[in-house]
Amino acid sequence: MAHLPAEDLPAVLTRLSPGRLLDLRGTTVTADLLSRVLEATGCRPGRTRLDRVRFTGDVRLSGVTFAGDVSLDGARFERLASFFGALFEGNVSLAGARFTRELSFHGVRARGHVSLDRAVMSRDALFGQAVFERGLSCEGARFDGYATFDDARMGTGGTFRGARFGRTVSFRKVRGQAGFEYAHFAGDAYLSATGRLSVARARADGLLDVTVARCGVDLRRVEVTGATTVRLTDSSADVEGAVLHGPASVTGKGLSTLSSLRQVDAESLTLTGLDLSGCGFAGLTHPAGVRVRDCTFALTPRGVRVSLRRPMVRWFSRRSALADERALRGWDDSGGSATTPDRLATLYAELRGRVEDRDTSADFAFAAMEMRRQAGEHWWLSLSWLLWGYGMRLGRAVAWFTLLAALTVAAVLWSSASHAARQADQHNPVIHQ
């Protein structure tokens, strides 16, 4: 259509009608031509094929309904591209498309799947309040400007694997799950979701702010240069292998758990309101930089236990413990621990001063001595454990003192009775007849 003489264009436009195929592949479309085409289709084209189209003017599709699948692969938008309020009844593909100016998908509703894989958005990209009933894919996409997805609905999920965000990205109050594996956030990133959220192996040059509710968040091997803030509500998080250069905090409300801190490199990490009963700490690079507030840990067994290993009979008092110790001692079904008693002893010793709860801190001090004894460092640790629990189990010392006192009294009474019997024999000799 772009190459038709002006007098021939009306005749071609009359062939268009609502719901019919619209095919403009590989052509150049001006703002005026686009307006006339949409008018001819009653703003309701059917299957639309606009691959490799070059849009030289503003593209405004507000109120347009696409009754079929839409393909814009490799298209180039040289000015504003606004799909504000458009309705897509089928799938939409914008793979490899290039947006020179702003892109707006604000308020768009797509009943099919939407793809922006490898697309390049040179300016701001707005996806707020958009509804993607069958999900959104932005794998390998590049967002050079500000990007917002606030209040969007991701349907079956949003995929941003390997995407690059040049400036701040706002992904707040998003419903559905989302994956940002291997993504690069050159600016600040604010992420939230009601479904599973994965930021595994991503890199953030600014701050990373994550908020999730009633789901899980995967932060394994993420690398963050700025501050890291993770807020959990009845959710779980895994931070194994993360590298957090700036101050970091993980806060939980309700039943929120942290499953792993193994191999985490964080000089300043605050844990608040979390269930750490199943959290592994082995390999934590800077235990002295951890601060723990209002968190719960795993508990050791209580009572007498019999085993084939020496000592065969042992008794346990209930205390707080790391999940690594439970795995090391075979008290759970995790299949073993990746640490050793001596390393665990060092970890307990460094963490005891970072736990604000006094009882838990005392339990960690006891556990540190227990792990040193398990490692066989000194023979006197076994004696100290047996007699008074490393000086932290006074009840055990009282029990031994009571037993010793009872034995002493019994010995005294026995010797006194024996002496009295001998004296009676001396004063009343037996007369033999």
C-alpha positions as CSV (number, residue, x, y, z in Angstrom):
1,M,0.0,0.0,0.0
2,A,2.9,2.4,0.7
3,H,3.9,2.3,-3.0
4,L,0.4,2.7,-4.6
5,P,-0.5,5.9,-6.4
6,A,-2.7,8.0,-4.4
7,E,-5.7,7.5,-6.7
8,D,-5.4,3.6,-6.4
9,L,-5.3,3.4,-2.6
10,P,-9.0,3.9,-1.9
11,A,-9.9,1.0,-4.1
12,V,-7.5,-1.3,-2.2
13,L,-8.8,0.0,1.1
14,T,-12.4,-1.0,0.1
15,R,-11.3,-4.6,0.0
16,L,-10.6,-4.5,3.8
17,S,-13.3,-5.3,6.2
18,P,-13.7,-6.1,10.0
19,G,-12.4,-9.5,11.0
20,R,-10.6,-10.1,7.7
21,L,-6.8,-10.8,7.2
22,L,-4.6,-7.7,7.2
23,D,-1.2,-8.3,5.6
24,L,1.3,-5.5,5.3
25,R,4.5,-7.4,5.8
26,G,7.8,-5.7,4.9
27,T,6.2,-2.3,4.0
28,T,6.6,1.2,5.3
29,V,3.6,2.5,7.0
30,T,3.0,6.2,7.8
31,A,0.7,7.5,10.5
32,D,-1.9,8.6,7.8
33,L,-1.8,5.2,6.1
34,L,-2.2,3.3,9.4
35,S,-5.2,5.5,10.3
36,R,-6.9,4.8,7.0
37,V,-6.3,1.1,7.3
38,L,-7.8,1.0,10.8
39,E,-10.8,3.0,9.6
40,A,-11.3,0.6,6.7
41,T,-11.3,-2.4,9.1
42,G,-13.6,-0.8,11.6
43,C,-10.8,-0.9,14.1
44,R,-11.3,-4.6,14.2
45,P,-8.8,-6.4,11.9
46,G,-8.7,-10.2,11.9
47,R,-5.4,-12.1,11.5
48,T,-2.8,-9.3,11.3
49,R,0.6,-9.8,9.7
50,L,2.9,-6.8,10.1
51,D,6.3,-8.5,10.2
52,R,9.3,-6.3,9.4
53,V,7.0,-3.3,8.9
54,R,8.6,0.1,9.3
55,F,6.3,2.6,11.1
56,T,7.5,6.1,10.4
57,G,4.8,8.0,12.4
58,D,3.1,7.6,15.7
59,V,1.3,4.3,16.2
60,R,-1.8,4.8,18.3
61,L,-4.0,1.7,18.7
62,S,-6.2,2.8,21.5
63,G,-9.6,1.1,21.4
64,V,-8.5,-1.3,18.5
65,T,-9.6,-4.9,18.8
66,F,-7.5,-7.5,17.0
67,A,-9.8,-10.5,16.4
68,G,-7.0,-12.9,15.4
69,D,-3.3,-13.5,16.0
70,V,-1.0,-10.6,15.5
71,S,2.6,-10.8,14.2
72,L,4.9,-7.9,14.4
73,D,8.2,-9.8,14.3
74,G,11.2,-7.6,13.4
75,A,9.0,-4.5,13.1
76,R,10.5,-1.1,13.6
77,F,8.7,1.8,15.4
78,E,10.5,5.1,14.7
79,R,8.1,7.1,16.9
80,L,5.7,6.5,19.7
81,A,4.2,3.0,19.8
82,S,1.0,3.1,21.9
83,F,-1.2,0.0,22.3
84,F,-3.0,1.7,25.2
85,G,-6.3,-0.1,25.9
86,A,-6.1,-2.4,22.9
87,L,-7.7,-5.8,23.0
88,F,-5.9,-8.8,21.5
89,E,-8.2,-11.9,21.2
90,G,-5.4,-14.1,20.0
91,N,-1.6,-14.4,20.4
92,V,0.7,-11.5,19.8
93,S,4.4,-11.7,18.7
94,L,6.7,-8.8,18.7
95,A,9.9,-10.9,18.7
96,G,12.9,-8.8,17.6
97,A,10.9,-5.6,17.3
98,R,12.7,-2.3,17.8
99,F,11.1,0.7,19.5
100,T,13.0,3.9,19.0
101,R,10.7,6.0,21.2
102,E,8.3,5.1,24.0
103,L,6.3,1.9,24.1
104,S,2.9,1.7,26.0
105,F,1.1,-1.5,26.7
106,H,-0.7,0.1,29.6
107,G,-4.1,-1.3,30.1
108,V,-3.8,-3.8,27.2
109,R,-5.7,-7.1,27.5
110,A,-4.4,-10.1,25.6
111,R,-6.3,-13.3,25.7
112,G,-3.4,-15.2,24.0
113,H,0.3,-15.3,24.6
114,V,2.4,-12.2,24.1
115,S,6.0,-12.4,23.1
116,L,8.6,-9.6,23.1
117,D,11.6,-11.9,22.9
118,R,14.8,-10.1,21.9
119,A,12.8,-6.9,21.4
120,V,14.7,-3.6,22.0
121,M,12.9,-0.7,23.8
122,S,15.1,2.3,23.6
123,R,12.9,4.5,25.7
124,D,10.4,4.0,28.5
125,A,8.2,0.9,28.4
126,L,4.9,1.0,30.2
127,F,3.0,-2.3,30.9
128,G,1.0,-1.1,34.0
129,Q,-2.4,-2.7,34.5
130,A,-2.0,-4.9,31.4
131,V,-3.6,-8.4,31.4
132,F,-1.7,-11.2,29.8
133,E,-4.1,-14.1,30.2
134,R,-1.7,-16.7,28.7
135,G,1.5,-15.0,29.9
136,L,4.2,-12.6,28.7
137,S,7.6,-13.6,27.4
138,C,10.5,-11.1,27.2
139,E,13.5,-13.5,27.0
140,G,16.6,-11.6,25.9
141,A,14.7,-8.4,25.6
142,R,16.4,-5.0,26.2
143,F,14.7,-2.3,28.2
144,D,17.0,0.8,27.9
145,G,14.6,3.2,29.6
146,Y,12.4,3.1,32.6
147,A,10.1,0.0,32.7
148,T,7.0,-0.5,34.7
149,F,4.7,-3.5,35.1
150,D,2.8,-2.3,38.2
151,D,-0.6,-4.0,38.8
152,A,-0.2,-6.2,35.7
153,R,-1.6,-9.7,35.6
154,M,0.7,-12.3,34.2
155,G,-1.8,-15.2,33.7
156,T,0.4,-18.3,33.2
157,G,3.5,-16.3,34.1
158,G,6.0,-13.7,32.9
159,T,9.4,-14.8,31.5
160,F,12.3,-12.3,31.5
161,R,15.2,-14.8,31.2
162,G,18.3,-13.0,30.1
163,A,16.6,-9.6,29.8
164,R,18.5,-6.4,30.3
165,F,17.0,-3.4,32.2
166,G,19.1,-0.2,31.6
167,R,17.2,1.9,34.2
168,T,14.8,1.4,37.0
169,V,12.3,-1.4,36.7
170,S,9.1,-1.4,38.7
171,F,7.4,-4.7,38.9
172,R,5.1,-4.0,41.9
173,K,1.8,-5.7,42.9
174,V,2.0,-8.0,39.9
175,R,-0.3,-11.0,40.0
176,G,1.1,-14.3,38.8
177,Q,4.5,-15.8,38.7
178,A,7.6,-14.3,37.0
179,G,11.1,-15.5,36.2
180,F,14.1,-13.1,35.8
181,E,16.8,-15.8,35.6
182,Y,20.2,-14.4,34.3
183,A,18.6,-10.9,33.9
184,H,20.8,-7.8,34.3
185,F,19.4,-4.9,36.2
186,A,21.7,-1.9,35.5
187,G,19.4,0.3,37.6
188,D,17.3,-0.2,40.7
189,A,14.8,-3.2,40.6
190,Y,11.6,-3.4,42.5
191,L,10.0,-6.8,42.1
192,S,6.9,-8.4,43.6
193,A,4.5,-11.2,42.7
194,T,1.8,-13.4,44.1
195,G,3.1,-16.5,42.3
196,R,6.6,-17.9,42.4
197,L,9.3,-15.4,41.7
198,S,12.8,-16.4,40.4
199,V,15.8,-14.0,40.2
200,A,18.3,-16.8,40.1
201,R,21.8,-15.9,38.7
202,A,20.6,-12.4,37.9
203,R,22.9,-9.4,38.4
204,A,21.7,-6.0,39.9
205,D,24.1,-3.0,39.7
206,G,21.7,-0.9,41.9
207,L,19.4,-1.9,44.7
208,L,17.2,-5.0,44.6
209,D,13.9,-4.8,46.4
210,V,11.8,-8.0,46.4
211,T,8.3,-8.5,48.0
212,V,6.3,-11.7,47.7
213,A,3.2,-13.1,49.4
214,R,2.1,-16.7,49.8
215,C,4.7,-18.0,47.3
216,G,8.4,-18.8,46.9
217,V,11.3,-16.6,45.7
218,D,14.5,-18.0,44.2
219,L,17.5,-15.8,44.8
220,R,20.2,-18.4,44.3
221,R,23.5,-17.1,43.0
222,V,22.1,-13.6,42.5
223,E,24.7,-10.8,42.6
224,V,23.7,-7.4,44.0
225,T,26.0,-4.3,44.1
226,G,23.6,-2.1,46.1
227,A,21.3,-2.8,49.0
228,T,19.1,-5.9,49.0
229,T,15.7,-6.0,50.7
230,V,13.5,-9.1,50.7
231,R,10.1,-9.0,52.3
232,L,8.2,-12.3,52.8
233,T,4.6,-12.9,53.8
234,D,3.7,-16.5,54.4
235,S,6.4,-17.3,51.8
236,S,9.8,-19.0,51.4
237,A,13.1,-17.9,50.0
238,D,16.3,-19.5,48.9
239,V,19.5,-17.3,48.9
240,E,22.1,-20.0,48.4
241,G,25.3,-18.8,46.7
242,A,24.2,-15.2,46.6
243,V,26.8,-12.4,46.5
244,L,25.4,-9.3,48.3
245,H,27.9,-6.5,48.3
246,G,25.7,-3.9,50.0
247,P,23.6,-4.1,53.2
248,A,21.0,-6.9,52.9
249,S,17.9,-7.8,54.9
250,V,15.3,-10.6,54.8
251,T,12.2,-10.0,56.8
252,G,9.3,-12.4,57.2
253,K,5.7,-12.1,58.4
254,G,3.4,-14.9,59.2
255,L,4.9,-18.3,58.4
256,S,7.9,-17.3,56.3
257,T,10.9,-19.5,55.9
258,L,14.5,-19.2,54.6
259,S,15.6,-22.5,53.1
260,S,19.4,-21.9,52.5
261,L,22.2,-19.5,53.3
262,R,24.9,-21.9,52.1
263,Q,27.8,-20.2,50.3
264,V,26.3,-16.7,50.8
265,D,28.8,-13.9,50.5
266,A,27.3,-10.9,52.5
267,E,29.2,-8.6,54.8
268,S,26.0,-7.3,56.3
269,L,22.9,-9.4,56.5
270,T,19.9,-9.0,58.8
271,L,17.3,-11.8,59.3
272,T,14.1,-10.9,61.0
273,G,10.9,-12.9,61.8
274,L,11.9,-16.0,59.9
275,D,11.7,-19.7,60.4
276,L,15.2,-21.0,60.0
277,S,14.6,-24.5,61.2
278,G,15.4,-25.9,57.7
279,C,18.0,-23.3,56.7
280,G,21.5,-24.4,55.9
281,F,24.3,-22.1,57.0
282,A,27.3,-24.1,55.9
283,G,29.8,-22.1,53.9
284,L,28.4,-18.7,54.9
285,T,31.4,-16.4,54.1
286,H,30.8,-13.7,56.7
287,P,29.0,-15.2,59.8
288,A,30.1,-12.2,61.9
289,G,28.1,-9.9,59.6
290,V,24.8,-11.7,60.2
291,R,22.3,-10.3,62.7
292,V,19.3,-12.5,63.7
293,R,16.2,-11.1,65.3
294,D,13.0,-12.9,66.3
295,C,13.9,-16.0,64.3
296,T,13.2,-19.7,65.2
297,F,15.7,-22.5,64.7
298,A,15.6,-26.3,64.6
299,L,15.5,-28.2,67.9
300,T,17.6,-31.1,69.0
301,P,15.9,-34.3,70.1
302,R,15.0,-34.8,73.8
303,G,15.5,-37.8,76.1
304,V,17.6,-40.9,76.1
305,R,18.8,-42.4,72.9
306,V,20.5,-45.8,72.3
307,S,22.8,-46.4,69.3
308,L,25.5,-48.8,68.2
309,R,28.1,-46.0,68.2
310,R,30.0,-45.0,71.4
311,P,28.7,-43.9,73.7
312,M,25.9,-46.4,73.2
313,V,23.5,-44.6,75.7
314,R,23.2,-40.8,75.6
315,W,20.7,-38.3,76.9
316,F,19.8,-35.0,75.1
317,S,18.4,-31.8,76.4
318,R,16.3,-29.7,74.1
319,R,18.1,-26.7,72.6
320,S,18.2,-24.6,69.4
321,A,20.4,-25.9,66.6
322,L,21.2,-25.3,63.0
323,A,19.8,-27.5,60.3
324,D,23.4,-28.4,59.4
325,E,23.9,-30.0,62.7
326,R,20.7,-32.1,62.4
327,A,21.9,-33.3,59.0
328,L,25.4,-34.0,60.3
329,R,24.0,-36.1,63.1
330,G,21.5,-37.9,61.0
331,W,18.5,-36.5,62.9
332,D,16.6,-35.7,59.7
333,D,16.1,-37.1,56.2
334,S,18.2,-34.6,54.3
335,G,20.8,-37.2,53.3
336,G,23.8,-35.8,55.2
337,S,25.6,-32.6,55.6
338,A,28.2,-30.8,53.5
339,T,30.1,-29.6,56.5
340,T,32.2,-31.1,59.3
341,P,32.1,-30.8,63.1
342,D,35.1,-28.4,63.3
343,R,33.7,-26.1,60.7
344,L,30.3,-26.2,62.4
345,A,31.9,-25.4,65.7
346,T,33.5,-22.2,64.2
347,L,30.1,-21.3,62.6
348,Y,28.3,-21.6,66.0
349,A,30.9,-19.6,67.8
350,E,30.7,-16.7,65.3
351,L,26.9,-16.7,65.2
352,R,26.3,-16.8,68.9
353,G,27.1,-13.2,69.3
354,R,24.9,-12.2,66.3
355,V,21.7,-13.7,67.7
356,E,19.7,-11.3,69.9
357,D,17.8,-13.9,71.8
358,R,19.8,-14.8,74.9
359,D,18.6,-18.4,75.1
360,T,19.4,-19.1,71.5
361,S,22.8,-17.5,71.9
362,A,23.5,-19.7,74.9
363,D,22.4,-22.8,73.0
364,F,24.8,-21.9,70.2
365,A,27.7,-21.5,72.7
366,F,26.8,-25.0,74.0
367,A,26.6,-26.3,70.4
368,A,30.0,-24.9,69.6
369,M,31.6,-26.8,72.4
370,E,29.6,-29.9,71.5
371,M,30.9,-29.7,67.9
372,R,34.5,-29.4,69.1
373,R,34.0,-32.4,71.3
374,Q,32.6,-34.3,68.3
375,A,35.6,-33.3,66.3
376,G,37.8,-34.9,69.1
377,E,39.8,-31.7,69.8
378,H,40.4,-32.2,73.5
379,W,39.7,-35.1,75.9
380,W,38.7,-32.8,78.7
381,L,35.8,-31.6,76.6
382,S,34.2,-35.0,77.1
383,L,34.7,-34.8,80.8
384,S,33.4,-31.2,80.9
385,W,30.3,-32.3,78.9
386,L,29.7,-35.2,81.3
387,L,30.2,-33.4,84.5
388,W,28.6,-30.0,84.0
389,G,27.7,-29.5,80.3
390,Y,30.6,-27.2,79.5
391,G,29.6,-25.0,82.5
392,M,26.3,-24.2,80.8
393,R,24.2,-27.1,82.3
394,L,24.1,-26.4,86.0
395,G,21.4,-28.9,86.5
396,R,23.9,-31.6,85.4
397,A,26.4,-30.4,88.0
398,V,23.8,-30.3,90.7
399,A,22.8,-33.9,89.8
400,W,26.4,-35.0,90.0
401,F,26.8,-33.2,93.4
402,T,23.6,-34.7,94.7
403,L,24.7,-38.1,93.6
404,L,28.2,-37.6,95.2
405,A,26.6,-36.3,98.4
406,A,24.2,-39.3,98.5
407,L,27.1,-41.7,98.1
408,T,29.1,-39.9,100.7
409,V,26.2,-40.0,103.2
410,A,25.6,-43.7,102.4
411,A,29.3,-44.4,102.9
412,V,29.3,-42.6,106.2
413,L,26.2,-44.3,107.4
414,W,27.5,-47.7,106.4
415,S,30.9,-47.1,108.1
416,S,29.1,-45.8,111.2
417,A,26.9,-48.9,111.4
418,S,29.9,-51.2,110.9
419,H,31.8,-49.4,113.7
420,A,28.8,-49.6,116.1
421,A,28.5,-53.4,115.4
422,R,32.2,-53.9,116.2
423,Q,31.8,-52.0,119.5
424,A,28.8,-54.1,120.5
425,D,30.8,-57.2,119.8
426,Q,33.7,-56.0,122.0
427,H,31.4,-55.2,125.1
428,N,29.3,-58.3,124.8
429,P,31.6,-61.3,124.2
430,V,30.1,-64.6,123.3
431,I,30.6,-67.3,126.1
432,H,31.4,-70.7,124.6
433,Q,30.1,-73.7,126.4
